[in-house]
Amino acid sequence: MQMTIRNLFAILLFLALFAMALRPIADADFWWHLRTGQLIFETHSIPHSDPFSYTNTGKTWIAHEWLSEIIIYSFYRLGGYGLLILVFAMLITTTFYLVYLLSKGHPYIAGFTLLLGAFASAPTWGVRPQMITYLFFALFLLFLYRYYASCKIKYLISLPLFMFLWVNLHGAYALGIGLVGIYLAGAIYDWLKGGEISSQHTPRYSRKSNEDKHILYVIHDWYSEFYFRAPQLSKVILLCSILGLCILATFANPNSLRLLSYPFETLSNQAMQQYIQEWFSPDFHQPEWQPLAWLILALLGAGLLGRKSIPSLNILLLLIFGYMALRSVRHVPLFVITAVPILSEAISPVVQNKPIVQKIGRALQWFNVTLIGLTVLTIGLRYFSIVQEQRTTEKEYFPVAAVDWIARHHPTGNIFNSYGWGGYIIWRLYPEYRVFIDGRADIYGDAFIADYLRIENGEPGWESSLGNENIRIVLIERSSPLAREIYNSSSWQVILSDEKSILFLSR
């Protein structure tokens, strides 16, 4: 009966996570991803220069998410925004299922720890290619963890294939190489320390003739025998080999060697670090980041009060990805994926035999089935509500009315637009209109973004800057300094204004 209760609890947990992951499309970059997928689908080619802006026409563009964009557009063609919302909610839920598999503690403790991690990372969720990176990151971590625990080669041989997919799905593929490198560092440390793994982890191998076996079995048997003779050294050699194969797999991309430096160029891009909120540190004064603070405090408490010490490899993972999370909101899910299994394992021995945990288990026995039914009903209602209100969500975050007016009246001239609205304009108005700027900060560069901010802030010289680019249409936030300057200028007229946006045309 206990196993049934646990299964029901797991079902309830992941239904709740799926309900959390269902959310309307509000990401500013989603729209240019969708348009890029359409462009690739229709032209049967991957763009290598910027097609969307008139300010950087012909400039080299590394479309590192091209495969994700094809997938996004394909699902959009099949089922519109509703199917996209459903698919990405499933993708997020699958990621946390992998994290749950990584968690060795008591099922209830692992579940509630996972729920805390979900709340900590939820502000970053959405229909966006980053969700695919988080899935691959959890997959790499699961396979590396299981190899390190069992020393079975089968957990590593698929990583280069996953890397081949990852490098074409998202530019953060380097995280997978980093994870293999971290585990390699742990193996080197164990080897230099001289520790041995217990015999229960020694892989079994058969004595059949090599002629009767597949090449993979031959390799496995060779590794098993070598491991039996030198376990720690064999781990170092195998992880080195897998690391090399993963690096080789990254070459299989349409941008070739140029893509290999892309992750490092992104991290060193000062404009992205200074002006894009997703690259800012989490603001713990905001309620949405309180669960992250609780997760960090829980890890500190588990380290101080836990009955056994945290392995050095886990400490290294926490330090690296904890630092990344404190540096950037974008990296919070990476920290959550690594931290939840460690926290679950650390606190399970402390609390799993407490009366309160046993009472929770007995209570769940009575309420799980009812709660599952209610959760499924809630998911259905929430999903249909989100799909029905997608247009309302667009109006809340983007200048829908102004773009509708431009699409109907086709005014001449270039558009000057707010940074966060460039992607939406690309989706709605390309190819008739191109944008001044959009969310691809890496393609514009620090100097250009600084010039954009100078114009957007209404600093002296903004009129000549607009004239030099033949800009006759300005679509910006109503509250921006530039809006006030243009409003007081006799050279421009207000065409449309609402609570969020204002549209000007040159006289």
Number of C-alpha atoms within 10 A of each C-alpha: 7 10 8 10 19 19 14 18 23 19 15 22 21 20 18 19 23 23 21 18 22 25 21 23 22 18 17 19 19 21 22 23 25 23 22 26 23 20 18 17 16 9 9 9 10 18 18 15 15 19 20 25 22 16 16 18 13 13 14 13 18 20 23 23 20 24 20 23 27 21 17 27 24 17 17 18 13 11 13 14 20 20 16 24 24 18 16 23 23 18 19 24 23 18 21 25 19 20 24 24 11 24 25 16 21 18 18 21 20 26 22 14 24 27 19 18 26 24 18 23 22 20 14 17 19 22 27 23 22 19 20 19 22 21 23 22 25 23 20 24 21 21 20 21 15 17 18 19 11 15 24 18 22 13 17 21 16 14 24 21 13 17 24 20 19 26 27 22 24 22 23 22 24 21 18 26 22 12 17 22 16 17 24 23 17 20 23 18 16 19 18 11 10 10 11 11 13 8 9 8 14 16 17 13 14 12 7 10 8 13 8 9 10 10 11 12 14 18 12 19 20 12 21 22 17 14 17 15 11 13 22 22 18 20 25 19 14 18 23 18 14 20 22 14 18 24 18 13 19 23 17 15 18 17 17 10 12 11 20 18 11 17 16 13 12 16 12 11 14 15 18 21 17 11 14 14 13 14 17 17 17 22 12 12 8 8 9 15 19 16 19 26 13 14 21 19 12 16 21 13 14 22 17 11 13 18 13 14 12 15 10 12 17 17 14 15 18 20 13 13 20 19 14 17 22 17 16 16 20 20 22 26 26 21 25 27 27 23 25 27 22 25 27 26 22 25 24 20 15 14 14 16 11 10 10 11 15 14 11 11 17 13 12 18 17 11 13 21 16 11 16 18 12 13 18 16 12 14 18 12 12 16 19 11 13 19 21 13 13 17 13 14 15 16 14 13 17 22 23 17 16 20 16 13 14 16 14 9 8 12 14 14 14 21 26 24 21 22 21 19 22 27 28 28 24 25 18 18 17 17 12 9 21 20 26 21 27 23 21 17 18 18 17 20 14 16 10 16 18 14 13 19 15 16 20 21 16 17 13 10 10 19 16 11 15 17 11 9 15 14 18 18 22 23 23 24 23 16 12 15 15 21 23 13 15 20 14 11 11 9 12 17 16 15 12 14 16 12 10 14 21 22 25 23 20 15 9
